[in-house]
Amino acid sequence: MKKSWLLFFLPQDEFKEKKLLYFLAEALVLFILFSISFLLISRFFNFKESSGVLLTGIGLSIVSIYTILRYILSGIEYTSVFSKADYKSEVKKISLQSIIFMIIFNFISILFKGAPQGKENWIDIIGLSILIVFFLFLMNYISLKTSYLKNKQIEKDAGQ
Amino acid sequence: MSNNVKEARLAKSITQEDLAKSVGATRQTIGLIENGKYNPSLHLCISIAKRLDKTLDDLFWED
């Protein structure tokens, strides 16, 4: 019997669920090691009060970046992409999603900040959205590629 | 762990995708189970056995 509020955030598939729990647990261990290292170092150096916020930020970044990277590189996101046609269709989907995200992001930016005045402000908003969308697309693409390769390997192993 | 899931599934003419949907798993997970690369929980084993009209012994017992 599984009883944890964390299950609400985890996928239904048990293999994916188990993998994600491993990634989160590994990230937590890294976070604990980082915290212990900081505590030991802080005995010898006098940190400014504001460095606490910075170190909390670093700790949270370690947990989130590690978990996301492990997830992307594990190839467990696109579990049904087995054929070249599926793969190409998903590439189109993630490209479209990225473009839609960029439009919504720019729309919300203009809605809250107002229409940019001058060329530089336009470049600021569009440049930022292009950068975010580029990383978003890259993350999805790497995840798709690793998933596709993993699925192909499963098919290859089944044929042997 | 080797098993007879693939043979039982093919005998019933069920695709990996269909089996995955009916037991609440993904096609990737079913592929890994069939290849003996992932040991499923007892809960999932029972779901697969029921879907394929087999016993746990038929699917997972090694002679």
Backbone of each chain as ProteinMPNN parsed JSONL, in Angstrom:
{"seq_chain_A": "MKKSWLLFFLPQDEFKEKKLLYFLAEALVLFILFSISFLLISRFFNFKESSGVLLTGIGLSIVSIYTILRYILSGIEYTSVFSKADYKSEVKKISLQSIIFMIIFNFISILFKGAPQGKENWIDIIGLSILIVFFLFLMNYISLKTSYLKNKQIEKDAGQ", "coords_chain_A": {"N_chain_A": [[0.837, -1.197, 0.0], [0.609, 2.156, -0.936], [1.242, 5.195, 0.533], [1.539, 8.408, 0.283], [1.843, 11.897, -0.008], [3.337, 12.728, -2.071], [2.832, 11.1, -4.199], [0.832, 12.223, -5.646], [2.06, 13.912, -7.404], [3.502, 12.287, -9.009], [4.1, 10.111, -11.915], [1.685, 7.719, -13.289], [2.619, 5.324, -14.274], [4.595, 2.676, -13.103], [7.361, 2.173, -13.507], [8.373, 4.608, -14.424], [7.68, 6.144, -12.223], [9.257, 5.018, -10.203], [11.831, 5.587, -11.199], [11.794, 8.402, -11.156], [11.574, 8.837, -8.407], [14.061, 7.88, -7.585], [15.718, 9.822, -8.801], [14.927, 12.14, -7.458], [15.624, 11.446, -4.844], [18.408, 11.152, -5.102], [19.064, 13.774, -5.751], [18.361, 14.994, -3.373], [20.248, 13.901, -1.626], [22.567, 15.073, -2.685], [21.954, 17.713, -2.085], [21.968, 17.624, 0.714], [24.669, 16.976, 1.153], [25.838, 19.278, 0.093], [24.816, 21.176, 1.899], [25.971, 20.297, 4.318], [28.68, 20.632, 3.688], [28.722, 23.397, 3.402], [28.085, 24.175, 6.027], [30.365, 23.253, 7.387], [32.379, 24.764, 6.146], [31.542, 27.31, 6.839], [32.304, 27.522, 9.458], [34.903, 28.256, 9.422], [35.059, 30.486, 7.818], [33.82, 33.823, 7.679], [30.707, 34.47, 6.679], [28.686, 36.829, 4.883], [25.499, 38.129, 6.01], [23.632, 38.163, 3.959], [24.473, 36.148, 2.29], [23.239, 33.813, 2.93], [20.781, 33.684, 1.614], [21.67, 33.501, -0.993], [23.029, 31.043, -0.888], [20.928, 29.328, -0.29], [19.546, 29.568, -2.651], [21.436, 28.432, -4.395], [21.429, 25.823, -3.43], [18.763, 25.02, -3.94], [18.842, 25.227, -6.693], [20.657, 23.214, -7.321], [19.166, 20.924, -6.626], [16.89, 21.158, -8.35], [17.991, 21.458, -10.979], [19.598, 19.152, -11.198], [17.648, 17.09, -10.955], [15.998, 17.614, -13.186], [17.851, 17.359, -15.314], [18.616, 14.652, -15.041], [16.181, 13.444, -15.535], [15.617, 14.251, -18.183], [17.775, 13.084, -19.56], [17.358, 10.407, -19.107], [15.533, 9.278, -20.787], [12.816, 8.666, -20.421], [10.562, 10.074, -20.9], [9.13, 10.299, -23.377], [7.417, 7.801, -23.946], [6.103, 6.351, -25.872], [7.196, 6.678, -28.319], [8.327, 5.029, -30.857], [8.73, 4.626, -33.547], [10.139, 6.067, -36.613], [8.347, 7.797, -37.777], [6.676, 8.498, -35.606], [8.554, 9.844, -34.128], [9.236, 12.037, -35.792], [6.782, 13.306, -35.849], [6.506, 14.036, -33.172], [8.639, 15.834, -32.964], [7.669, 17.9, -34.535], [5.476, 18.585, -32.95], [6.695, 19.507, -30.527], [8.06, 21.668, -31.552], [5.995, 23.332, -32.38], [4.744, 23.74, -29.921], [6.739, 25.228, -28.662], [6.747, 27.56, -30.198], [4.151, 28.499, -29.701], [4.38, 28.918, -26.96], [6.236, 31.011, -26.978], [4.767, 33.073, -28.167], [2.682, 33.4, -26.275], [4.206, 34.072, -24.02], [5.388, 36.539, -24.832], [3.062, 38.016, -25.196], [1.978, 38.083, -22.575], [4.081, 39.408, -21.287], [3.964, 41.938, -22.514], [1.435, 42.647, -21.744], [1.631, 42.947, -18.943], [3.865, 44.621, -18.564], [3.483, 46.607, -20.325], [3.471, 48.076, -23.637], [6.607, 47.871, -25.244], [8.876, 50.622, -25.257], [10.606, 51.981, -27.795], [13.406, 50.679, -29.727], [15.335, 49.175, -28.317], [14.025, 48.16, -26.029], [12.163, 46.475, -27.224], [13.897, 44.62, -28.345], [14.939, 43.586, -25.977], [12.702, 42.224, -24.804], [11.899, 40.419, -26.857], [14.304, 39.111, -27.33], [14.764, 37.858, -24.846], [12.575, 36.109, -24.745], [13.13, 34.497, -26.946], [15.453, 33.268, -26.085], [14.535, 31.806, -23.816], [12.667, 30.122, -25.045], [14.366, 28.746, -26.76], [15.927, 27.214, -24.946], [13.89, 25.729, -23.777], [12.937, 24.287, -25.978], [15.264, 22.893, -26.595], [15.599, 21.289, -24.292], [13.273, 19.688, -24.444], [13.751, 18.486, -26.911], [16.146, 17.039, -26.531], [15.247, 15.259, -24.592], [13.299, 13.911, -26.059], [14.872, 12.74, -28.072], [16.587, 11.05, -26.564], [14.666, 9.39, -25.454], [13.583, 8.198, -27.73], [15.831, 6.811, -28.723], [16.233, 5.057, -26.606], [13.85, 3.586, -26.675], [14.105, 2.412, -29.189], [16.255, 0.77, -28.704], [15.092, -0.992, -26.899], [13.304, -2.302, -28.586], [15.133, -3.456, -30.32], [16.496, -5.195, -28.588], [14.384, -6.899, -28.012], [14.067, -8.184, -30.396], [16.225, -9.846, -30.568]], "CA_chain_A": [[0.0, 0.0, 0.0], [1.42, 3.362, -1.039], [0.587, 6.371, 1.091], [2.407, 9.579, 0.337], [1.3, 13.021, -0.777], [4.187, 12.89, -3.248], [2.253, 10.314, -5.296], [-0.027, 13.121, -6.413], [2.889, 14.56, -8.429], [4.269, 11.281, -9.751], [3.337, 9.465, -12.988], [0.975, 6.485, -12.931], [3.46, 4.188, -14.649], [5.463, 2.401, -11.95], [8.782, 2.278, -13.866], [8.663, 6.045, -14.437], [7.549, 6.607, -10.836], [10.445, 4.562, -9.478], [12.979, 6.352, -11.704], [11.692, 9.776, -10.643], [11.886, 8.814, -6.977], [15.527, 7.765, -7.496], [16.321, 11.111, -9.159], [14.655, 13.081, -6.363], [16.422, 11.017, -3.68], [19.815, 11.493, -5.407], [19.17, 15.235, -5.643], [18.297, 15.322, -1.95], [21.557, 13.54, -1.053], [23.491, 16.138, -3.1], [21.581, 18.904, -1.321], [22.455, 17.42, 2.096], [26.136, 17.096, 1.102], [26.127, 20.696, -0.113], [24.506, 21.878, 3.153], [26.992, 19.924, 5.313], [29.919, 21.295, 3.268], [28.588, 24.818, 3.721], [28.169, 24.324, 7.484], [31.767, 23.077, 7.78], [33.15, 25.916, 5.651], [31.128, 28.53, 7.549], [32.998, 27.569, 10.753], [36.215, 28.871, 9.213], [34.926, 31.78, 7.13], [32.669, 34.62, 8.087], [29.889, 34.856, 5.533], [27.749, 37.929, 5.106], [24.147, 37.629, 6.279], [22.896, 37.99, 2.694], [24.92, 34.962, 1.558], [22.294, 32.728, 3.235], [19.794, 33.654, 0.519], [22.396, 33.012, -2.172], [23.311, 29.62, -0.725], [19.646, 28.618, -0.425], [19.305, 29.55, -4.099], [22.334, 27.439, -5.001], [20.925, 24.506, -3.007], [17.548, 24.717, -4.698], [19.238, 25.032, -8.098], [21.27, 21.881, -7.417], [18.085, 19.932, -6.61], [16.024, 21.218, -9.536], [18.741, 21.203, -12.22], [19.998, 17.734, -11.213], [16.473, 16.247, -11.221], [15.566, 17.84, -14.577], [18.842, 16.76, -16.217], [18.527, 13.186, -14.962], [14.918, 13.074, -16.181], [15.768, 14.445, -19.627], [18.754, 12.149, -20.122], [16.992, 9.009, -18.85], [14.718, 8.781, -21.909], [11.552, 8.062, -19.952], [9.44, 11.007, -21.077], [8.322, 9.947, -24.556], [7.43, 6.336, -23.819], [5.423, 5.682, -26.987], [7.848, 7.044, -29.582], [9.131, 3.879, -31.261], [9.034, 4.656, -34.991], [10.658, 7.327, -37.16], [7.175, 8.669, -38.001], [6.302, 9.022, -34.283], [9.612, 10.774, -33.738], [9.084, 13.271, -36.566], [5.529, 13.943, -35.404], [6.772, 14.669, -31.868], [9.507, 16.999, -33.198], [6.762, 18.961, -34.984], [4.666, 18.992, -31.795], [7.466, 20.33, -29.583], [8.37, 22.936, -32.233], [4.762, 24.126, -32.316], [4.569, 24.132, -28.506], [7.714, 26.28, -28.369], [6.288, 28.795, -30.853], [2.972, 28.968, -28.944], [4.887, 29.44, -25.686], [6.876, 32.311, -27.232], [3.695, 34.05, -28.403], [2.006, 33.661, -24.989], [5.174, 34.766, -23.156], [5.481, 37.934, -25.28], [1.76, 38.637, -24.95], [1.878, 38.357, -21.132], [5.08, 40.446, -20.97], [3.443, 43.244, -22.968], [0.231, 42.911, -20.946], [1.992, 43.402, -17.601], [4.857, 45.706, -18.568], [3.1, 47.613, -21.309], [4.192, 47.963, -24.907], [7.97, 48.394, -25.12], [9.145, 51.903, -25.918], [11.911, 52.0, -28.463], [13.969, 49.455, -30.317], [16.084, 48.389, -27.319], [13.074, 47.435, -25.193], [11.626, 45.383, -28.048], [14.957, 43.593, -28.431], [15.011, 42.961, -24.647], [11.589, 41.281, -24.615], [11.946, 39.339, -27.86], [15.54, 38.361, -27.082], [14.558, 37.001, -23.67], [11.639, 35.027, -25.091], [13.826, 33.57, -27.861], [16.391, 32.501, -25.248], [13.758, 30.85, -23.01], [12.098, 29.124, -25.958], [15.472, 27.921, -27.245], [16.255, 26.231, -23.903], [12.718, 24.86, -23.634], [12.948, 23.381, -27.129], [16.444, 22.035, -26.462], [15.297, 20.303, -23.244], [12.29, 18.737, -24.984], [14.347, 17.746, -28.023], [17.088, 16.05, -25.974], [14.427, 14.243, -23.938], [12.674, 13.123, -27.135], [15.921, 11.953, -28.738], [17.035, 9.961, -25.676], [13.538, 8.451, -25.331], [13.493, 7.459, -28.999], [16.956, 5.873, -28.775], [15.99, 4.017, -25.586], [12.769, 2.732, -27.183], [14.646, 1.623, -30.3], [17.094, -0.258, -28.092], [14.167, -1.993, -26.335], [12.816, -3.087, -29.733], [16.276, -4.229, -30.821], [16.712, -6.281, -27.624], [13.26, -7.841, -28.12], [14.243, -8.94, -31.648], [17.367, -10.766, -30.466]], "C_chain_A": [[0.878, 1.256, 0.0], [0.655, 4.539, -0.464], [1.589, 7.504, 1.201], [1.785, 10.684, -0.506], [2.095, 13.243, -2.063], [3.607, 12.169, -4.467], [1.378, 11.157, -6.203], [0.745, 13.734, -7.588], [3.625, 13.558, -9.327], [3.428, 10.631, -10.848], [2.7, 8.148, -12.547], [1.835, 5.253, -13.213], [4.523, 3.937, -13.579], [6.96, 2.491, -12.267], [9.22, 3.739, -13.83], [8.658, 6.608, -13.01], [8.806, 6.261, -10.037], [11.685, 5.367, -9.878], [12.972, 7.772, -11.122], [12.021, 9.85, -9.16], [13.391, 8.686, -6.74], [16.176, 9.134, -7.742], [16.142, 12.117, -8.023], [15.492, 12.745, -5.131], [17.901, 11.365, -3.892], [20.038, 13.002, -5.251], [19.17, 15.664, -4.178], [19.624, 15.015, -1.253], [22.584, 14.627, -1.412], [23.234, 17.416, -2.308], [22.1, 18.806, 0.124], [23.975, 17.575, 2.142], [26.556, 18.556, 0.955], [25.918, 21.47, 1.199], [25.559, 21.591, 4.224], [28.317, 20.625, 4.983], [29.874, 22.774, 3.644], [28.719, 25.059, 5.224], [29.616, 24.219, 7.97], [32.603, 24.294, 7.373], [32.826, 27.165, 6.458], [31.753, 28.637, 8.948], [34.348, 28.29, 10.633], [36.16, 30.237, 8.547], [33.703, 32.509, 7.639], [31.88, 35.054, 6.851], [28.997, 36.04, 5.899], [26.368, 37.336, 5.349], [23.394, 37.324, 4.992], [23.31, 36.729, 1.943], [24.017, 33.758, 1.831], [21.276, 32.557, 2.122], [20.439, 33.059, -0.731], [22.619, 31.504, -2.085], [22.041, 28.778, -0.799], [19.313, 28.485, -1.907], [20.158, 28.509, -4.791], [21.836, 26.02, -4.694], [19.704, 24.094, -3.807], [17.862, 24.468, -6.173], [19.842, 23.643, -8.291], [20.163, 20.824, -7.524], [17.298, 19.956, -7.923], [16.795, 20.893, -10.819], [19.137, 19.721, -12.321], [18.814, 16.845, -11.595], [16.034, 16.375, -12.681], [16.54, 17.17, -15.558], [18.754, 15.231, -16.238], [17.278, 12.693, -15.694], [15.051, 13.148, -17.707], [16.655, 13.359, -20.237], [18.382, 10.671, -19.927], [16.146, 8.414, -19.971], [13.414, 8.145, -21.489], [10.352, 8.971, -20.187], [8.518, 10.59, -22.234], [8.301, 8.423, -24.691], [6.784, 5.602, -24.992], [6.062, 5.982, -28.337], [8.818, 5.929, -29.989], [9.542, 3.938, -32.732], [9.543, 6.032, -35.413], [9.51, 8.326, -37.363], [6.711, 9.306, -36.691], [7.273, 10.123, -33.87], [9.45, 12.114, -34.459], [7.84, 14.041, -36.132], [5.742, 14.667, -34.068], [7.667, 15.903, -32.014], [8.643, 18.182, -33.639], [5.963, 19.506, -33.811], [5.446, 19.907, -30.857], [7.881, 21.663, -30.215], [7.172, 23.874, -32.128], [4.522, 24.635, -30.897], [5.497, 25.291, -28.154], [7.26, 27.611, -28.959], [5.091, 29.376, -30.089], [3.415, 29.582, -27.616], [5.48, 30.838, -25.874], [5.821, 33.403, -27.433], [3.021, 34.42, -27.081], [2.923, 34.461, -24.061], [5.265, 36.248, -23.524], [4.189, 38.695, -24.992], [1.629, 39.025, -23.471], [2.858, 39.454, -20.717], [4.544, 41.833, -21.322], [2.235, 43.646, -22.128], [0.594, 43.504, -19.58], [2.948, 44.603, -17.599], [4.47, 46.848, -19.488], [3.924, 47.466, -22.567], [5.579, 48.579, -24.786], [8.155, 49.703, -25.896], [10.545, 51.837, -26.538], [12.413, 50.63, -28.854], [14.619, 48.546, -29.265], [15.154, 47.56, -26.446], [12.43, 46.27, -25.941], [12.627, 44.238, -28.115], [15.074, 42.842, -27.106], [13.955, 41.872, -24.493], [11.685, 40.107, -25.59], [13.195, 38.471, -27.665], [15.388, 37.393, -25.932], [13.656, 35.822, -24.024], [12.305, 34.009, -26.025], [14.775, 32.658, -27.064], [15.661, 31.423, -24.445], [13.224, 29.729, -23.895], [13.181, 28.193, -26.504], [15.808, 26.827, -26.226], [15.12, 25.229, -23.695], [12.701, 23.809, -24.747], [14.099, 22.382, -27.003], [16.195, 20.913, -25.44], [14.345, 19.238, -23.781], [12.904, 17.868, -26.08], [15.311, 16.663, -27.511], [16.314, 14.903, -25.328], [13.793, 13.315, -24.977], [13.696, 12.193, -27.787], [16.355, 10.774, -27.858], [15.92, 8.917, -25.508], [13.451, 7.565, -26.568], [14.609, 6.406, -29.087], [16.757, 4.72, -27.789], [14.924, 3.039, -26.09], [13.246, 1.842, -28.334], [15.507, 0.472, -29.774], [16.231, -1.384, -27.504], [13.664, -2.909, -27.448], [13.911, -4.005, -30.273], [16.527, -5.434, -29.91], [15.627, -7.349, -27.746], [13.418, -8.738, -29.35], [15.33, -9.982, -31.555], [16.982, -12.09, -29.814]], "O_chain_A": [[1.775, 1.399, 0.831], [-0.449, 4.85, -0.913], [2.399, 7.536, 2.128], [1.263, 10.428, -1.591], [1.609, 13.855, -3.014], [3.846, 12.561, -5.61], [1.202, 10.846, -7.381], [0.167, 14.038, -8.631], [4.289, 13.946, -10.287], [2.202, 10.59, -10.75], [3.12, 7.54, -11.562], [1.783, 4.265, -12.479], [5.256, 4.846, -13.192], [7.75, 2.848, -11.393], [10.275, 4.077, -13.293], [9.501, 7.425, -12.641], [9.344, 7.088, -9.3], [12.48, 5.773, -9.03], [13.997, 8.276, -10.662], [12.663, 10.796, -8.703], [13.937, 9.297, -5.821], [17.062, 9.554, -6.998], [17.067, 12.846, -7.669], [16.007, 13.638, -4.458], [18.569, 11.821, -2.964], [21.047, 13.447, -4.704], [19.89, 16.584, -3.792], [20.071, 15.776, -0.395], [23.37, 15.051, -0.564], [24.168, 18.112, -1.91], [22.604, 19.782, 0.68], [24.513, 18.218, 3.043], [27.499, 19.014, 1.6], [26.737, 22.313, 1.565], [25.991, 22.49, 4.944], [28.991, 21.144, 5.872], [30.854, 23.332, 4.137], [29.371, 26.01, 5.654], [30.049, 24.978, 8.837], [33.423, 24.787, 8.147], [33.704, 27.982, 6.735], [31.738, 29.708, 9.555], [34.86, 28.852, 11.601], [37.078, 31.045, 8.682], [32.689, 31.902, 7.982], [32.332, 35.898, 6.077], [28.611, 36.224, 7.054], [26.086, 36.203, 4.958], [22.623, 36.367, 4.921], [22.588, 36.278, 1.054], [24.019, 32.794, 1.066], [20.946, 31.437, 1.733], [19.847, 32.235, -1.428], [22.43, 30.778, -3.06], [22.062, 27.656, -1.304], [18.86, 27.435, -2.363], [19.681, 27.786, -5.666], [21.821, 25.144, -5.559], [19.615, 22.966, -4.292], [17.245, 23.623, -6.82], [19.579, 22.976, -9.291], [20.208, 19.947, -8.387], [17.067, 18.913, -8.535], [16.306, 20.134, -11.657], [19.029, 19.112, -13.386], [18.941, 15.962, -12.442], [15.734, 15.377, -13.335], [16.122, 16.505, -16.505], [18.809, 14.603, -17.295], [17.305, 11.67, -16.378], [14.65, 12.23, -18.423], [16.338, 12.792, -21.282], [19.012, 9.788, -20.509], [16.049, 7.194, -20.098], [12.949, 7.195, -22.119], [9.248, 8.676, -19.728], [7.297, 10.538, -22.086], [9.071, 7.843, -25.455], [6.897, 4.381, -25.101], [5.535, 5.59, -29.379], [9.963, 5.884, -29.537], [10.566, 3.377, -33.122], [9.404, 7.018, -34.689], [9.67, 9.529, -37.152], [6.392, 10.494, -36.651], [6.886, 11.167, -33.345], [9.514, 13.178, -33.844], [7.848, 15.27, -36.059], [5.228, 15.765, -33.857], [7.497, 16.89, -31.299], [8.841, 19.311, -33.19], [5.784, 20.717, -33.676], [4.943, 20.949, -30.436], [8.038, 22.664, -29.516], [7.319, 25.058, -31.825], [4.15, 25.79, -30.688], [5.107, 26.217, -27.444], [7.369, 28.655, -28.317], [5.018, 30.583, -29.858], [2.905, 30.62, -27.197], [5.266, 31.732, -25.055], [5.967, 34.518, -26.931], [2.81, 35.598, -26.793], [2.485, 35.403, -23.401], [5.226, 37.113, -22.649], [4.214, 39.861, -24.599], [1.225, 40.142, -23.148], [2.527, 40.32, -19.907], [4.654, 42.775, -20.537], [2.032, 44.824, -21.835], [-0.051, 44.444, -19.114], [2.851, 45.485, -16.746], [5.061, 47.927, -19.436], [4.962, 46.804, -22.563], [5.717, 49.693, -24.28], [7.668, 49.867, -27.014], [11.537, 51.655, -25.833], [11.933, 49.593, -28.395], [14.479, 47.323, -29.308], [15.443, 46.401, -26.15], [12.182, 45.212, -25.363], [12.278, 43.067, -27.969], [15.279, 41.628, -27.089], [14.262, 40.746, -24.103], [11.565, 38.948, -25.194], [13.143, 37.25, -27.817], [15.823, 36.244, -26.015], [13.935, 34.682, -23.653], [12.071, 32.806, -25.908], [14.885, 31.461, -27.327], [16.099, 30.274, -24.394], [13.312, 28.55, -23.552], [12.945, 26.998, -26.689], [15.957, 25.66, -26.588], [15.355, 24.042, -23.468], [12.484, 22.621, -24.505], [13.937, 21.19, -27.265], [16.529, 19.753, -25.679], [14.573, 18.041, -23.602], [12.62, 16.673, -26.172], [15.298, 15.528, -27.988], [16.666, 13.733, -25.486], [13.755, 12.098, -24.8], [13.422, 11.016, -28.022], [16.476, 9.646, -28.335], [16.188, 7.719, -25.43], [13.272, 6.351, -26.472], [14.367, 5.263, -29.473], [17.067, 3.567, -28.089], [15.07, 1.825, -25.953], [12.85, 0.681, -28.445], [15.496, -0.635, -30.311], [16.579, -2.562, -27.593], [13.602, -4.128, -27.285], [13.665, -5.157, -30.63], [16.743, -6.548, -30.386], [15.896, -8.542, -27.605], [12.974, -9.886, -29.36], [15.371, -10.908, -32.364], [17.829, -12.969, -29.656]]}, "seq_chain_B": "MSNNVKEARLAKSITQEDLAKSVGATRQTIGLIENGKYNPSLHLCISIAKRLDKTLDDLFWED", "coords_chain_B": {"N_chain_B": [[15.225, -10.773, -15.264], [13.839, -13.535, -16.776], [10.806, -14.098, -18.649], [7.415, -15.027, -19.68], [5.824, -13.158, -20.9], [5.792, -11.835, -23.393], [5.281, -13.934, -25.249], [2.758, -14.804, -24.355], [1.281, -12.503, -24.757], [1.453, -12.149, -27.544], [0.148, -14.455, -28.326], [-2.43, -13.818, -27.71], [-2.899, -11.872, -29.477], [-2.42, -9.143, -28.826], [-1.329, -5.803, -28.751], [1.715, -4.172, -27.589], [1.17, -1.593, -26.807], [-1.626, -1.641, -26.318], [-1.756, -3.483, -24.22], [-0.258, -2.107, -22.349], [-1.882, 0.162, -21.907], [-4.162, -1.026, -20.768], [-3.235, -1.965, -18.336], [-2.34, 0.188, -16.974], [0.227, 1.144, -17.502], [3.215, 2.106, -19.377], [4.121, 1.783, -22.869], [6.842, 1.536, -23.107], [7.577, 0.525, -20.606], [6.311, -1.984, -20.66], [7.776, -3.129, -22.747], [10.319, -3.221, -21.564], [9.804, -5.004, -19.478], [9.147, -7.345, -20.89], [11.609, -7.822, -22.074], [13.034, -8.569, -19.918], [14.34, -6.611, -18.495], [13.309, -5.064, -16.562], [11.934, -5.549, -13.395], [8.702, -6.016, -12.603], [6.281, -4.737, -10.173], [4.395, -6.712, -7.784], [1.752, -6.066, -7.955], [1.53, -5.012, -10.571], [2.302, -7.269, -12.016], [0.159, -8.989, -11.467], [-1.935, -7.578, -12.698], [-1.133, -7.712, -15.387], [-1.158, -10.484, -15.768], [-3.887, -11.046, -15.393], [-5.006, -9.628, -17.541], [-3.978, -11.017, -19.663], [-5.116, -13.435, -19.327], [-3.782, -15.412, -17.838], [-1.892, -17.305, -15.36], [0.163, -16.227, -12.59], [2.277, -17.97, -12.359], [2.361, -19.069, -14.957], [3.323, -16.905, -16.398], [5.588, -15.826, -15.045], [7.093, -17.763, -13.687], [10.144, -19.45, -13.449], [11.395, -22.306, -14.979]], "CA_chain_B": [[14.395, -11.957, -15.015], [13.129, -13.925, -18.001], [9.377, -14.37, -18.428], [6.684, -15.429, -20.89], [4.825, -12.126, -21.173], [5.715, -11.562, -24.826], [4.628, -15.071, -25.905], [1.341, -14.784, -23.964], [0.662, -11.323, -25.391], [1.329, -12.422, -28.978], [-0.868, -15.507, -28.479], [-3.751, -13.169, -27.619], [-2.885, -10.801, -30.502], [-2.528, -7.823, -28.187], [-0.103, -5.011, -28.95], [2.329, -3.661, -26.347], [0.456, -0.358, -26.475], [-2.928, -2.014, -25.735], [-1.507, -4.095, -22.913], [0.192, -1.031, -21.46], [-3.043, 0.984, -21.528], [-5.103, -1.748, -19.914], [-2.682, -2.224, -16.987], [-1.891, 1.465, -16.391], [1.689, 1.32, -17.657], [3.548, 2.663, -20.688], [4.647, 0.779, -23.8], [8.265, 1.369, -22.77], [7.663, -0.358, -19.431], [5.974, -3.347, -21.107], [8.936, -3.587, -23.513], [11.397, -3.545, -20.615], [9.406, -6.223, -18.748], [9.279, -8.479, -21.83], [13.043, -8.078, -22.292], [13.651, -8.949, -18.646], [15.191, -5.511, -18.025], [12.659, -4.419, -15.413], [11.112, -6.461, -12.614], [7.511, -5.268, -12.178], [5.747, -4.99, -8.826], [3.414, -7.804, -7.766], [0.498, -5.455, -8.408], [1.554, -4.947, -12.047], [2.341, -8.661, -12.491], [-1.216, -9.517, -11.398], [-2.717, -6.889, -13.737], [-0.741, -8.273, -16.689], [-1.637, -11.875, -15.815], [-5.352, -11.013, -15.575], [-5.297, -9.138, -18.892], [-3.593, -12.041, -20.636], [-5.785, -14.676, -18.91], [-2.755, -16.384, -17.425], [-1.567, -17.229, -13.932], [1.51, -15.676, -12.361], [3.215, -19.062, -12.67], [2.491, -19.161, -16.419], [4.087, -15.776, -16.945], [6.846, -15.415, -14.396], [7.843, -18.826, -13.015], [11.233, -19.995, -14.268], [11.597, -23.75, -14.758]], "C_chain_B": [[13.628, -12.317, -16.292], [11.679, -14.267, -17.671], [8.707, -14.712, -19.764], [5.636, -14.395, -21.302], [4.663, -11.908, -22.683], [4.955, -12.679, -25.567], [3.124, -15.051, -25.62], [0.605, -13.632, -24.646], [0.444, -11.59, -26.88], [0.26, -13.492, -29.239], [-2.275, -14.915, -28.428], [-3.898, -12.042, -28.643], [-3.12, -9.413, -29.901], [-1.219, -7.074, -28.422], [0.443, -4.571, -27.585], [1.56, -2.437, -25.855], [-0.877, -0.678, -25.778], [-2.757, -2.607, -24.332], [-1.125, -3.01, -21.901], [-0.992, -0.204, -20.97], [-3.938, 0.263, -20.533], [-4.55, -2.028, -18.512], [-2.122, -0.949, -16.335], [-0.382, 1.645, -16.432], [1.952, 1.983, -19.01], [4.107, 1.534, -21.57], [6.115, 0.481, -23.5], [8.428, 0.381, -21.616], [7.347, -1.808, -19.824], [7.146, -3.945, -21.893], [10.071, -4.017, -22.592], [11.084, -4.828, -19.841], [9.616, -7.452, -19.656], [10.735, -8.848, -22.074], [13.769, -8.52, -21.019], [14.559, -7.88, -18.081], [14.563, -4.76, -16.851], [11.773, -5.444, -14.708], [9.887, -5.709, -12.083], [7.086, -5.613, -10.751], [4.732, -6.133, -8.922], [2.072, -7.295, -8.303], [0.432, -5.434, -9.949], [1.578, -6.356, -12.654], [0.923, -9.233, -12.544], [-2.085, -8.881, -12.496], [-2.419, -7.473, -15.115], [-1.301, -9.695, -16.841], [-3.148, -11.917, -16.067], [-5.697, -10.617, -17.006], [-5.005, -10.209, -19.949], [-4.225, -13.406, -20.331], [-4.792, -15.788, -18.579], [-2.57, -16.294, -15.914], [-0.175, -16.606, -13.798], [2.575, -16.715, -12.685], [3.466, -19.152, -14.18], [3.44, -18.095, -16.96], [5.48, -15.614, -16.356], [7.647, -16.535, -13.735], [8.903, -19.406, -13.944], [11.417, -21.462, -13.954], [13.07, -24.081, -14.608]], "O_chain_B": [[12.866, -11.507, -16.819], [11.365, -14.675, -16.553], [9.337, -14.69, -20.822], [4.666, -14.732, -21.981], [3.544, -11.81, -23.188], [4.096, -12.403, -26.405], [2.313, -15.255, -26.523], [-0.546, -13.773, -25.058], [-0.623, -11.292, -27.417], [-0.444, -13.44, -30.247], [-3.201, -15.453, -29.036], [-4.913, -11.345, -28.663], [-3.916, -8.623, -30.411], [-0.136, -7.647, -28.304], [-0.261, -4.593, -26.575], [1.33, -2.266, -24.658], [-1.215, -0.06, -24.768], [-3.495, -2.286, -23.401], [-1.598, -2.996, -20.765], [-1.103, 0.096, -19.781], [-4.417, 0.862, -19.57], [-5.322, -2.303, -17.594], [-1.505, -1.011, -15.272], [0.215, 2.22, -15.521], [1.014, 2.374, -19.705], [4.507, 0.48, -21.077], [6.574, -0.655, -23.619], [9.301, -0.487, -21.645], [8.02, -2.74, -19.384], [7.473, -5.12, -21.729], [10.706, -5.048, -22.812], [11.973, -5.638, -19.579], [10.187, -8.458, -19.236], [11.069, -10.019, -22.259], [14.966, -8.807, -21.042], [15.449, -8.176, -17.283], [15.211, -3.922, -16.224], [10.964, -6.121, -15.343], [10.022, -4.855, -11.206], [7.479, -6.641, -10.199], [4.27, -6.474, -10.011], [1.358, -8.007, -9.009], [-0.585, -5.792, -10.543], [0.947, -6.603, -13.682], [0.531, -9.872, -13.521], [-2.874, -9.569, -13.144], [-3.328, -7.701, -15.913], [-1.84, -10.06, -17.886], [-3.627, -12.728, -16.861], [-6.588, -11.21, -17.615], [-5.679, -10.298, -20.976], [-3.916, -14.403, -20.984], [-4.952, -16.938, -18.989], [-3.024, -15.347, -15.272], [0.561, -16.481, -14.777], [3.637, -16.389, -13.215], [4.603, -19.29, -14.631], [4.246, -18.35, -17.855], [6.434, -15.304, -17.07], [8.761, -16.299, -13.268], [8.611, -19.801, -15.072], [11.577, -21.833, -12.791], [13.425, -25.244, -14.417]]}, "name": "protein", "num_of_chains": 2, "seq": "MKKSWLLFFLPQDEFKEKKLLYFLAEALVLFILFSISFLLISRFFNFKESSGVLLTGIGLSIVSIYTILRYILSGIEYTSVFSKADYKSEVKKISLQSIIFMIIFNFISILFKGAPQGKENWIDIIGLSILIVFFLFLMNYISLKTSYLKNKQIEKDAGQMSNNVKEARLAKSITQEDLAKSVGATRQTIGLIENGKYNPSLHLCISIAKRLDKTLDDLFWED"}
